[in-house]
């Protein structure tokens, strides 16, 4: 009992440390955000920000503080690149939260930890669909991405409410996640194949999507644990770690491409 308590305490501590990504913890980033908020997010400056803010961003809940974090993120990225460092990760909380609750659930299986594990997994899948929408559509049509985000939030709310208040249906939960996962895979693959000549780094995204679809069979085709220790679910968890590393590498390359593209347009203007 004491051992389990110690593990849970350590996990909570790890989650607290991981709640901010490397970029979030950078003094340059924090100082930039603080000065930006002091300069732009109060008084007349805040009124000016709200007056020029597009309606779709206002409806999406984009605040002055969010704008400061976004602008300072790119300032920090620029400094990292100037110094020859790798681009840091910012705001990496969604996947970490899912992995945290998955670890807690597999450490201590209770009704609460099981629900948190399942709900956070669904959140990650929907977040991946939203990320796909932002990259493929939202950069040109931000209003579409905002409306799609609202739809996904409604879907997640309905999904969680049904499983929490009506019936915790394992079959329905699996079918819903598989369906959304297939939509996500088809969307990413279609975009990647259409842009593979213009964006050579999309091959990483293609590999990630295909690997995840193949590894998902471990969740669908269960088998007895190997050596009575490693079952299909455990192997699936271990196998997805390098896949996420590859996906982050794709996001890093794609972000650098977009940054260079925006710098080129700025110089032309």
Secondary structure, 3 states (H helix, E strand, C coil): CHHHHHHHHHHHHHHHHHCCCHHHHCHHHHHHHHHHHHHHCCHHHHHHHHHHCCHHHHHCCCCHHHHHHHHHHHHHHHHHHHCCCCCCCCCCCHHHHHHHHHHHHHHCCCHHHHHHHHHHHHHHHHHHHHHHHHHHHHCCCHHHHHHHHHHHHHHHHHHHHHHHHHCCCHHHHHHHHHHHHHHHHHHHHHHHHHHCCCCCCHHHHHHHHHHHHHHCHHHHCCCCCECCCECHHHHHHHHHHHHHHHHHHHHHHHHHHHHHHHHHHHHHC
